[in-house]
Structure formats: C-alpha cells, structure tokens
C-alpha cells in the first residue's frame, strides 16, 4: 500500500482521494504515510498530515465507518479510563472512550514504547455464551483508529451474538495491550427456539442445578493493566 501512497502523494493527491483510490480509510493512509516519513528520518511536519473531518455515516463492507450522528456521552470524571459501546443499528456499534494522556504515557513507559503518537486499536470480541476471561473468545477483529479520535463506528455484527470491546495499542512485538474493556451488548435473537432454550437454562439456574445460565455472558469492565513494579494484574 505504501508504494501507491508515495506515488500519489508525489502527484499532489490528497489523503481523502488516496483513500478512495485504494479503497481504504483516510486514517490508514495517514498512518502509513507518517510511518514512511519516520523511516526516512524526516518525521511528519504539521503540513504533512491532512486531518480529515468525519463524513456522514456510509454503508460500506468494512468494519469501520465515519459519522457523528450519535450523542457524545462522556464520563463525569475526565481522568477516567473507560470505553462504552452501544447500538447504532442492529449490525453496527457506536463506541466512545475516554483515555487520559497520563495513562497512555504510563503504559508506553512500562512497555518501553516509542513516545510518538500512534493509532488506537479497537478489538471487538465475539463472546457469545461463554464466561469471557480475556482470551477465550470465539474470534475477534481489530480496527485502527487515529489517536485524535474519541469515538468510532464498527460494522459487521451478526445476529444472536454477544460482543464486548477493548481499546489499546499495538506493541512493537505485534502484541496487543489493552487500556480498558467495554460493557457487553447482545444482538437480537431471531428464533423462538433460542428464547425457550434460554428460559429452560434460567429455570435450572434458579433451581441451583447449574452454576450459571450458559447464554449469559459474564465479563468485567476494568482498566486492563494495574502497574505494580513489573507486576500486571
């Protein structure tokens, strides 16, 4: 991708038009261009990066889409580290977060990361019918978001599933480190059979025959890393 980006930038093409030409997002194009500039040892000048304001929501195949139609809810505590998700449509999540700069610096220092700004990673987990421990999801998908953003849309939800999300950074090793985890949301169930199955397990749970209903997804919302020297909890 970077070869095409370089070629088009040398022709004076804007980031928005490059993204359209390459069928990708403006954020990904900007990220690749800044990374290329750093590799050259130039470092991005303010004029190098064209910050694009989000457009109206679009229907697209990818998971991420732009838009600002949802209410911008925020924490009462500006220093809180938190991530919340809600439905935009039955197959689309609106997520918004508050990550303090102090917390980002703390995590980067702990993992000896470069202090240069880098995109957030939104990791969406499918945790349907499991007690989620952070590693036993059915599958997950990642979306890269410019570090200047505080909310985003993620497409691709399937019916009869349960999801939660984490926001974090990609380490130089390629591993993902999360700042915090969101609440859980459940997409609509589409059959009476599933509802009957849920009621049966609920009755067994109430009678003490099973420890927890299998259809109930249990997950904690928390700040992922609690630093104590080299200890992580």
C-alpha positions as CSV (number, residue, x, y, z in Angstrom):
1,X,0.0,0.0,0.0
2,X,2.8,2.5,0.9
3,X,4.2,2.4,-2.7
4,X,0.9,3.5,-4.1
5,X,0.5,6.2,-1.4
6,X,4.0,7.6,-2.1
7,X,3.3,7.7,-5.8
8,X,0.0,9.5,-5.4
9,X,1.4,11.9,-2.8
10,X,4.2,12.9,-5.1
11,X,1.5,13.8,-7.6
12,X,-0.1,16.1,-5.0
13,X,-3.2,13.9,-4.4
14,X,-4.9,14.5,-1.0
15,X,-5.3,11.8,1.7
16,X,-9.0,11.6,1.1
17,X,-8.6,10.9,-2.6
18,X,-5.8,8.4,-2.0
19,X,-8.1,6.5,0.5
20,X,-10.9,6.5,-2.1
21,X,-8.5,5.3,-4.9
22,X,-7.1,2.5,-2.7
23,X,-10.5,1.6,-1.3
24,X,-9.4,2.1,2.3
25,X,-9.8,4.6,5.1
26,X,-8.2,8.1,5.5
27,X,-6.8,7.0,8.9
28,X,-4.9,4.0,7.4
29,X,-3.5,6.1,4.6
30,X,-2.3,8.8,7.1
31,X,-0.8,6.1,9.4
32,X,1.2,4.5,6.5
33,X,2.4,7.9,5.3
34,X,3.6,9.0,8.8
35,X,5.3,5.7,9.3
36,X,7.1,6.1,6.0
37,X,8.2,9.6,6.9
38,X,9.6,8.3,10.2
39,X,11.5,5.6,8.4
40,X,13.1,8.3,6.3
41,X,14.1,10.1,9.4
42,X,12.1,13.2,8.4
43,X,9.3,13.0,11.0
44,X,6.0,14.3,9.9
45,X,5.7,18.1,9.7
46,X,2.4,19.6,10.6
47,X,1.6,20.2,6.9
48,X,2.4,16.5,6.1
49,X,-0.8,15.2,7.7
50,X,-4.1,16.4,6.4
51,X,-6.6,15.9,9.2
52,X,-10.0,14.9,7.7
53,X,-13.2,15.6,9.5
54,X,-15.6,12.6,9.7
55,X,-18.2,12.5,7.0
56,X,-21.8,11.4,7.3
57,X,-22.3,7.7,8.0
58,X,-21.8,5.5,5.0
59,X,-22.8,1.9,4.2
60,X,-19.6,0.0,3.5
61,X,-18.3,-3.5,3.6
62,X,-15.5,-2.8,6.1
63,X,-16.0,-2.7,9.8
64,X,-15.2,0.9,10.4
65,X,-17.2,3.8,9.1
66,X,-17.3,7.5,9.8
67,X,-20.2,9.5,11.4
68,X,-21.2,11.8,14.2
69,X,-24.9,11.1,14.5
70,X,-24.8,9.5,17.9
71,X,-24.9,11.6,21.1
72,X,-21.4,12.2,22.5
73,X,-21.7,10.9,26.0
74,X,-18.8,11.4,28.3
75,X,-17.6,10.4,31.8
76,X,-18.2,12.8,34.7
77,X,-14.6,12.2,35.6
78,X,-12.3,13.5,32.8
79,X,-9.4,11.4,34.2
80,X,-11.3,8.1,34.0
81,X,-10.2,5.5,31.6
82,X,-13.2,3.9,30.1
83,X,-14.8,2.5,26.9
84,X,-18.6,2.2,26.2
85,X,-20.4,0.6,23.3
86,X,-24.0,0.8,22.2
87,X,-26.0,0.0,19.1
88,X,-26.1,2.4,16.1
89,X,-28.1,-0.2,14.1
90,X,-28.7,-3.9,14.7
91,X,-25.4,-4.7,12.9
92,X,-23.4,-1.6,13.9
93,X,-21.7,-0.5,17.1
94,X,-21.1,3.1,18.2
95,X,-18.2,3.2,20.6
96,X,-16.8,6.1,22.6
97,X,-14.0,6.3,25.1
98,X,-12.0,8.5,27.4
99,X,-8.3,7.6,27.7
100,X,-6.2,10.0,29.7
101,X,-2.8,11.1,28.3
102,X,-1.3,10.3,31.6
103,X,-2.5,6.7,31.4
104,X,-1.2,6.4,27.8
105,X,2.2,7.7,28.9
106,X,2.2,5.2,31.8
107,X,1.6,2.2,29.6
108,X,4.1,3.3,26.9
109,X,6.8,3.8,29.6
110,X,6.0,0.4,31.1
111,X,6.4,-1.4,27.8
112,X,9.3,0.8,26.6
113,X,7.3,2.0,23.6
114,X,8.1,5.0,21.4
115,X,6.5,8.2,22.7
116,X,5.3,9.2,19.2
117,X,1.5,9.2,18.8
118,X,0.1,6.1,17.2
119,X,-3.3,4.8,16.3
120,X,-5.6,3.2,18.8
121,X,-6.7,-0.4,18.2
122,X,-10.3,-1.3,18.8
123,X,-10.6,-5.0,19.4
124,X,-14.1,-6.4,19.1
125,X,-14.7,-9.8,20.7
126,X,-17.4,-12.3,20.0
127,X,-18.1,-13.8,23.5
128,X,-21.4,-15.5,22.8
129,X,-22.4,-18.0,25.5
130,X,-19.1,-18.0,27.3
131,X,-17.7,-16.7,30.5
132,X,-15.1,-14.4,29.0
133,X,-11.6,-14.3,30.6
134,X,-9.9,-12.1,28.0
135,X,-8.6,-15.0,25.9
136,X,-11.3,-17.5,25.3
137,X,-13.4,-15.6,22.7
138,X,-14.9,-17.2,19.6
139,X,-13.0,-14.7,17.5
140,X,-12.0,-11.1,17.4
141,X,-11.5,-8.3,14.8
142,X,-9.3,-5.2,15.0
143,X,-10.0,-1.7,13.8
144,X,-7.3,1.0,13.7
145,X,-8.4,4.5,14.7
146,X,-6.4,7.8,14.6
147,X,-5.2,8.8,18.1
148,X,-7.1,12.1,17.7
149,X,-10.5,10.3,17.7
150,X,-12.7,9.7,20.8
151,X,-15.5,7.8,19.2
152,X,-16.0,5.4,16.2
153,X,-18.4,3.2,14.4
154,X,-17.7,-0.5,13.8
155,X,-19.8,-2.6,11.4
156,X,-20.2,-6.4,10.9
157,X,-22.2,-7.5,13.9
158,X,-24.1,-10.8,13.5
159,X,-27.5,-11.7,14.9
160,X,-27.8,-13.8,18.0
161,X,-24.3,-12.9,19.2
162,X,-22.8,-11.1,22.2
163,X,-19.9,-8.7,21.9
164,X,-17.6,-6.6,24.0
165,X,-14.6,-4.4,23.0
166,X,-11.2,-3.4,24.3
167,X,-9.2,-0.3,23.3
168,X,-5.4,-0.3,23.4
169,X,-2.2,-0.1,21.4
170,X,-0.1,-2.4,19.2
171,X,3.2,-3.2,20.8
172,X,6.4,-3.2,18.6
173,X,6.4,-7.0,19.0
174,X,2.9,-7.1,17.4
175,X,1.1,-8.0,20.6
176,X,-2.0,-6.0,21.7
177,X,-2.1,-4.2,25.0
178,X,-5.5,-3.0,26.2
179,X,-6.3,0.1,28.3
180,X,-9.8,-0.9,29.3
181,X,-12.7,-3.1,28.3
182,X,-16.3,-2.1,27.5
183,X,-19.7,-3.3,28.5
184,X,-21.3,-6.3,26.8
185,X,-24.1,-5.9,24.1
186,X,-26.3,-8.6,22.7
187,X,-27.6,-8.6,19.1
188,X,-31.3,-9.6,18.7
189,X,-32.2,-13.2,19.0
190,X,-34.2,-14.3,15.9
191,X,-36.0,-17.6,16.9
192,X,-38.5,-18.7,19.5
193,X,-36.3,-21.9,20.0
194,X,-33.5,-19.8,21.3
195,X,-35.8,-18.0,23.8
196,X,-37.2,-21.3,25.0
197,X,-33.7,-22.6,25.4
198,X,-32.8,-19.5,27.5
199,X,-35.8,-19.9,29.7
200,X,-35.0,-23.6,30.4
201,X,-31.5,-22.7,31.5
202,X,-32.7,-19.8,33.6
203,X,-35.1,-22.2,35.4
204,X,-32.2,-24.7,36.0
205,X,-30.1,-21.8,37.3
206,X,-32.8,-20.6,39.7
207,X,-33.2,-24.2,41.0
208,X,-29.4,-24.5,41.6
209,X,-29.0,-27.2,39.0
210,X,-26.3,-25.2,37.1
211,X,-23.8,-22.6,38.3
212,X,-24.8,-20.0,35.6
213,X,-27.0,-19.9,32.5
214,X,-24.9,-20.7,29.5
215,X,-26.5,-17.9,27.5
216,X,-25.5,-15.2,29.9
217,X,-22.2,-13.6,29.0
218,X,-20.1,-12.6,32.1
219,X,-17.4,-10.0,31.6
220,X,-15.9,-7.3,33.8
221,X,-15.3,-3.7,32.8
222,X,-12.0,-2.6,34.1
223,X,-8.7,-0.8,33.5
224,X,-6.7,-3.7,31.9
225,X,-3.3,-3.1,33.5
226,X,-2.7,-2.2,37.1
227,X,1.0,-1.5,37.4
228,X,3.0,-2.5,40.5
229,X,6.6,-2.5,39.6
230,X,6.9,-5.3,36.9
231,X,3.7,-6.9,38.1
232,X,0.5,-6.8,36.0
233,X,-3.0,-7.7,37.2
